């Protein structure tokens, strides 16, 4: 009797035709079918996890507002946990949908993986204005909280939210970075611990991971704010005003040239935004999936096994034996260092072929329209609602769309990451019912 996973490996190897729209169509169909099968099998567990994640995100926002009553430092330290709820939920869904390689220290590996994927996750999170929105909600809700408590001396919220480039915020970032550095050295020094999984050592890993989260999240806010301030500073300079006046005179003298340049600038902005949404963000998600699924997987990648399973194994062999792929497997599979796993995930993604990456980007782009479909469907069902009623429904509809997007995005990510790893020689490990062999 043939083995279904072997048949799946053959299909993965056969789908590697380079620069072919047929290969793109094959990948699109395969991802859609696999995603549908995962949802049919695990829809309830994934839905519950997404619901818990969105709820935790909202409660952490409320907790940061309460912590802000004690001052800016407790409020900001709690605010950094808000985006982590989304990341942790996504990782939990990924682990539900696919078995990982057996490891003697799964908890330690996952803590290291979470630290490695913080950077690509924040790219995803901030692409939708997540960090900015968290700070806006924190500041606005904090003002209303102060007013509700009749704290008239603090209704402006100045003690809750310090300016991003203020000495206080910069000091928090610097202290968190130093503590992260010192803590990681203590954790990685084997002579100080009886074994790798000592409870105190694992607890210290979690604390070090929190310091990592603090300095990266607040550091990203500092960079974003500083860039905005730099733009304002430049536009206020004499040379900037002189250049603007010169260009206005050129546009008046040559209106055709002025119109063409204005159109090119506008088109460039649209193309840049589209590239971020359609390419950078989905590839950042895909890097997260490859890092989470790739830990310790190099112990299972064997060209002898691949050749025995797949009649088209020569195509996979050229990838798996590529020294760049070997280095990527080594980096992603050994959870050590700060950015090694991240670099390994990027390397595997680049070497996996253009067709699966393009297919995933297209499907992810379609998922960005899910919130509009939710609002459109609700509007079609309830056309009689007025503006006041719509305001009342805004929060639950937003939460529902967030849950649906998380369910679909994480499931598609699991299907794609598993398929890419299979193309590079790893065994497929999705938690799916085996199809009957006829």
N, C-alpha and C positions, 0 to 999 in steps of 0.2 A: 504494500500500500504506500502510495506517495505521501509525502508530508506537506501540508498546506503552507507552512512557513517557507519551505524550499521553493514552492511555486512562486511565492511572493518575492523572494530574492531574485528569481529569474526575471520577473516583471520589472523589478527595479533596475536591474542591469540593462535590460532591453530598452529602457526609457532614456538612455543617455545620448541620443543622437544630437550632435552639436549643431547649433545655428539652424534649427528646423522648426517651422511652425507646427509640424506634426508632433515633434517632441513636446512643444508647449501645450498642444491639445491633449496629449497623453498625460502630462503632469497635471493639467487642470482637472481632467476627469478623475484621475487617481486620487487627488487631494479631496475633491468633492465627495467621492464614494467613501473614502476612509473617514472623513469628517462626519458624514452621515451615519456610518456604522458606529463610530464612537459615541455620537449623541444618542443613537437608539439604544446602545448598551448601558451608558453611564449618565443619561440625562438627569436623573434625580440627584445623584451625588454631586455632579457638576453644578446643578442649579442651587443646591443647598450651600455649597462652598461659595458660589458667587454672591448669594444673598448674605451670607455671613461676612464676606469681604466688604461689600458695600455698606452694610450696617456698621461694621467695625470702623470703616473710614469716617462715617458720620459721627459715631460716638467719640472717636479720637479728636475730631474737630471740637466737639463740645468739651472734651476733657482739657484741651489746650486753652479754651476760653476760661474754664474754671482755674486752671493753673496760672493764667495771666493775672488773676486777682492778686497773686503773690509777687508779681513783678515781671519784668521783661525776660529775665533769664529762665525761670521755670516755664513761662509760656512758650518761649522759643524752643527750649529743649523738648517740650511735649509736642510742639508743632512739627518737629522733624519726623515724628513717628507716623504722621498722617499718610504720606505717600507709601510708607513701608507696608501698610495694610494691603494695598493693591498688589504690590510685588509678592508678598507672602501668600496671598490668595491665588495668584497665578501659578506660583510654584507648587502649591498644594494640588491644584487641578492637574497640572502636568504630571505629578507623581501618581495621581489616581488613574490617569489614562495610560500610563506606560510603566512597565517594570524597569527598574534600574539594574545596572550590573551589581552583583553581590559585593558587599564591602564590609570589612571588619569594623569600620567606623563610619557608618552612614551619617550620623548626626554631625560629626566633625567635617565630613566632606560637604554636606549641605550648607553648613555655616560658612565654609570657605567659598562655596559657589555663590551664596548670596552676596558676599562681599565683592566678588568679581563682577557680578552683573548689575551692581548699583549704577555704574556710569551709563551703560546703554539703557537701563530702565529710566533714569532721569531724563535722558534724551527723549524717550517716548512720553514720559509724564509731562515734561515742559512743552513738548510740541503742541499739546492741547491747552497750554496755559495753566497746567495743574499747580505748579508752585506759586505762580502769581495769584491764582484764584484762592489757594489756601491762605495766603497772607491777607488777601482782601477780605475773605470771610472772617478770618481771625480778628482783623482790625475792626470791621464793621459790627460784627456780633459782640465784640468786646465793649464797644461804645454803648450799645443797647443794654448789655449786661450791667455796665456801670450805672446807666440811667435807671434801670430797673431796680437797682439796689440803692438808689438815691445817693450815690457817691459823687456828689456834685464837684468835688475837688479833682476828679479824674475823668470827667465826661469826654475829654478830648482823646483819651486813650494813649497818652504819650508814655506812660510807664509800662504799658503792655507791649508796644511794638516799637523797638528801636530802629532807627534808620539803618539800612543794610550795610552802609560803609561806616557806621559809627564805631568808635573805639570798643564799645561793649560787644558788638557782634563780631568784630575782628578778633577780639580777645577770646571769645567762645570758640571760634574756628581754630585759632592757634592752639589753645589748650587742648581741644579735642584731638587735633592732629598729633600733638606731642604725646598725649595719653595713648592714642592708638599706636604710635610708634613704639613706645616703651612697653605697653601691654603685649603687643605682638611678639616682641623679642623675648619677654618672659614666658609667653605661652609656647613658643617654638623651641625653647631651650630644654632638651630632653633630660638633662642632668638634674633639673629641679623637680621632676615629676616621676612617680612610680610607673606610669604607663600613659599611653596616648589618650585614653578615655577616662581618666580620673575625673570624678565629679567636679572638683574645684577647678580643674583645668578647663573642662567644658563650660562651666559657668563664666570663667574669665574670657573664654572665646566669645561668648555672647556679649559680654560687656565691651570687649574690644570692637565687636561688630557694631555696637551702638555708637561708639565713638566715631567709627568710620562713617556711619550714617549721618551723624551730626555735622561733621566737617564737610562732607560732600554736599549735603542738602543746603546748609547755610552758605557754603562756599559758592555753590551755583547761584544762589540768590544774590550774593555779593557781586559776582561777575556780571549777572544780568543787570543789576542796578547800576553798576559802574559803567557799563557800556551805554546805558541810557543817559547817564550824566555826562559821559564823554561826548556823545552826540550833541547834547545841549550846550556844552562848553564850546565845541567847534563852531556851531551856528552863531554863537555870540561873539566870535573873534572878528576882528576888523578884516582880515584876509578873506574869511568866509563870506562876509557881506560884500566885499569888493568883487569876489568871483561871481556871486549871485547877480550883482548889478551888471557885471560884464556880460554874463550869459543872457540877461534880459535884453540888453542892447543888441546882442547878436540875433536873438529870436525876433526882435522887432525888424531888424534889417533883412533877415532871411527867414521869413515865416515858414517856408517849406522845410528848411533844416531844423528849425525849432520844433515843428510838429513831428518830424521823423524821430528826433532824439527823444522827445517826450513819450512817443509811442514805444520806442525801444526800451526805455527805462521802465515803463509800466509793464510791458511784456516780460522783461527780465525779472521783475518782482513776482509776477504771476508764475513764471516758470520755476523760479527758486522755491516759492511756497509749495507748488505742486510737486517738485522733486523731494522736498522734505516729507510731505504727506505720503507720496506714492512709493518712495524708494528708501529714504533714510530711516523713517520710523518703522516700517515692516522689517527691514534688515536688522535694526536694533532688537526688535522682538525676537527675530530668528536667532540672533546671537545668544540671547538669554536661553532659548530652548536648547540650543546645542550645548551650552555650558552645563545646564542642569542635567541633561540626558547623557553627556559625554564623560562624566566623571568615572574613572576606572574602566572605561569601555575598551581602552587599548589592550587590556588583558584578554579580551574576547576576540580581537581582530586577528584573524589568521588567514593568510592567503590560501593555505591548503584547504581549509574549510570552505572558503568562498569558491574555490575552483571546483570542489566536489558538489556544491549546491547548484551553481549557476552555469548553464551551457554557454552563456555569454560572459564568462568570468574574465576573459582577457581584457574587456573594457574596464571592469572594476580594477583589475590588477594594475593597469597603467596608472590608476589614481592612487590605490593603496600603497604601491611601492614608490610613489613619488616622494623624494626626500622631504619636500615641503609639507606633504600630508603627514609623513611620519613625525616630523617635528611638531605639527599641530596636534596630532594625537597625543604625543608625550606631554605637551603643555596643558591640554584640556583635561587629561586623565589624572594628573598629579596635582591635587589641590594644595599647592604651596605657592608662596609669593603673592603679590598684590594684583598684578595684571597678567600673569602668565596664562591663566585659564581664559581670560577675555581674549588675549591674542590668539590662543589656540582655537577658540570658537570662530573668530573672524577668519583664520586661515582655512579651517574646514569649510566654512561657508563659501569662500572665494573659489576653492578647488572643486566644489560639488557640481558645477555646471550652471549655465545661464538659464536653462529651461525651468527647473524647479524654483529658482529664485524669482524669475519673472512671473510664474504662475502664482506663487504665494503673494507677491506684491499686488497683482491684479485682484486676487480674492480679498486681500486685506483692504484694498481701496474700496471695494464694494461694501465691506462691513462698516466703513465710516458713514454710510448712508442709513444704517439701521436706526439711529435716533430719529431721523426725519420720517422714516416709515412708521415708527411708533406714534409720533405726534400726528402724522397724517391719518393713520388708521383711527386713532381716537377722535380726531376732528370729524372724520366721516361718520363715525358711530354717533357722536353727540354734536350735531350741527347747531343746536339751539343754545349752547353755552355762551354766556356773555363774558366780557373781559374779567369781571370779578370772579366768576366761576373758574375761568382758565387760570387765574392766579392761585386759586385754591388747589387746583390739580397739578400745578407746576412741580412741586416737590415729589409726589409719588410717581408722576410720569418720568421725571428725570432719573429717579432711582430705578424704575423698571427698565428704562433704556440702558442704563449703566450695567444692570445685571445681565440683560440680553447680550450686550456687546461683549462683556467679559466671558460669558459662556461660549459664544461663537469664536471669539478671538483666541481664547486659550485652547479650545478644541482643534481649531485649524492649525495653531502653532504646534500642538503635539503631533498631529498627522504629518506636518511638513518636516519637523525636526527629526522624527523617526525615519522618514523617507530619505532625507539627506544623509543621515548616519548610515543607512543601509546601502546607499550608493557608494559609500566610502569603506565598505567592508564590515560594518558592525551588524550583528544580528538584529532583526526587527523584534520589538518587544512590546507592542501595543497590547493592551488588555482587551482582546476581542475574542468572541466565540469563533472557534475554528469552523470554517465552512465544510459541509459534508463533501467528501470526495466521491465523484460519480464515475 
